[in-house]
Amino acid sequence: MSDALSDDAVERLTGGAHVAHLATSREGRPHVAPVWYAYHEGAIEIATTGRKLDNIRHNPRVALSVQDTDDGDAQWGLTLRGTASVVADDTGEILRRINDRYGADEDDWAENTAVRIEVGSASYWTYD
């Protein structure tokens, strides 16, 4: 587990099929897009393509935001900042973990490329 995340934050991060928002940047221009993710061995895993992937290849510094609500009332939130790397040798396994988490068929989104985000720092809050 990453030292940046408390046990409670990890439990919430992995406790449901939340959509995250990934922030990337290229040439000083931010790009934010929703992504599915898995948390595995202290890192965030995503499978992506297009602009997000291109941005990561040029600038691996990223942020990921996850929030949970109950009928629109915020329950907790988490922002992770870290370094992303393209994972060529483990794409199938990462994609299976993500698809299983969200109830998709294991071979869905096979055209995507796996990315692992090593968490450098995190901000976590609850509204309890």
Secondary structure, 3 states (H helix, E strand, C coil): CCCCCCHHHHHHHHCCCCCEEEEEEECCEEEEEEECCEEECCEEEEEECHHHHHHHHHCCEEEEEEEEEECCEEEEEEEEEEEEEEECCCHHHHHHHHHHHHCCCCCCCCCCEEEEEEEEEEEEEECC
